[in-house]
Amino acid sequence: MDDFFAINAAKTEFRECFNLGDASRMLAIADADLVSFSDGQPSEFGASGLEALKTRLTNLFERFTAKLLVIVIEIRFQGDVAYDYGWHDLTLTPKDGGESIRRRYRYVDIWRRNKKGNWKLWMYMDNQDVADPFRPDQIPSVGAQVHGSF
């Protein structure tokens, strides 16, 4: 399988883990030595981190219906390591009623090819996205800049 396609397929599995509420799908794409630096969570490493991830996702899916949209900006390869980054747009709808919660996270994934040739999620880092402070209406026009008034 083409490496670029393989990483995209793995990101699809990542998305489907949330959209189907199935923590086992996440564990299937995770490397045994997973390093997780998830926003608002303690740093997690290896087997104990995978167990904590499984518990956290299982609890999340018991309480919420999740809808995840994955926006991949770029995938880069360096031998048996691949990097991708982008945004995860997550909507959580409480199963017992109430308003949905929407969060957007910036993420970086680092994948590594295992001995069987499969790409596994080796390192994961995300944090909550913040609004862009750029406001075009507050930028002076070109004419104002030429004449020295800002």
N, C-alpha and C positions, 0 to 999 in steps of 0.2 A: 504494500500500500504506500502511496506517495506520502511523505512526511507531513507536508502541508495539509493534505486531506485528513491524515490521522489526528493531527492536533485539532482541527475543526470538528471532527467526529467526537473527540474527547470533550470538547467544549459543549457539544450538543448533549452529551451524557450529563455533564455538569448541570446544564439547564433543565434537563428532564428530571434530574433528581428532585429539584424544587417543584417543577410543574406537576409531577406525578406524586409528590410527597413520599419519595422512596429513598431513604438514607442509604440503602445498600448500593444504589447506583453511584453514589459519591465514593463509597469505600472501594468499589470496583475499579475506579480510575486513579485512586490514590496510591502513591508509592508507599512501601512499608516504612520508609524513613521520612514521611511527610513532615515538613516544618510549616506550621500555620501561624501567621500573624494577623488574625482576623480582628477587625475593628471592634473594640469594646470587650475583647476576650483575652485571657492570659495567653502567653506564648506557649505553643504546644509542639511536641516533638515525638516522632515515632509511634510506637504501639499505644502508649498512654494517651497521646494526642489524638490518634485515630478513634480510640474508645470514647474520649470526651466529645469528639466531633459527632460520632454516631449518636450518643446520648442527647446532645444538644439539638441535632436535626430531628431525631425522633420526637422529642418534646415539642419542637416548633411545629412539626406536621400534625401532631395531635391537637394543637390549639388553633392552627391557622391553615387556610388554603393559600398556597403560595403561587404566584405568577412571576416568573423571572424572565426578563429580556436581557440577553447578552449582546453587547456591542463590542466586537473585537476591532481594535484600531490597527494592530500590526502583529505579525508573528515573525520572529527571527530565529534562525538556526545557527548553532555553532557546534558542529560535530554531533555528539549524542545528547546535547542540551538544547532546549528550545525555550524561547521567552515569548509570552504574549501579554498584551495589556489592553485595557479599555475600561468599559463601564458595565456594571451589573445594575439593572433597574428592577427592583424587587417590590412587589405589592403583596401585602399580607392581609387577608380577609379573615377576621375572627369567625370560627365555626359556630360560636354561640351567639352570634349577632354583634352588631356594632360597626363602626366605621372602619374602612380599610386604612392600612398604614402603608405609605409609599416611601421608599428610601432608594437613593442612587449612590452607588459606591464606585470609586476608582479601584482598579485591581491590577496586580501584576502576578502572573503565573510563571513558574519555572518548571519545565517538564524535563524528564530525563528518560532515555531509552534504556529499558532493562535488558537482561541477558537474552530474553526471548524475542527482543526486537520491538516490544510494545512501549509506547509512550505512556508514562505515568506522571501524575501531578506530584512533583517533588517539593516545591515551595509555593506557598500561597500568601499573598499579602493584600489587604484591602483597607480602605478607610472611606468614611462618608464624604461624598462629593460636596463642594461648596459652590454657591452661586458666583458667577463671573462678575466682578465689580465694574467691568467696563460698561459705560453708559454713553452711547453715541450722542445723545442729546446734550451731553455736558462737554463735548469737545467743540472748541470754537471753529467756525468756518474758516476755509482757506483765506478768504478775503480779510477777515479780522486779523489773522496771523500776519499777513503781508503788511497791514497798516499799523501793526504794533498794539492793537487792543485785544486783550484776552478776556 
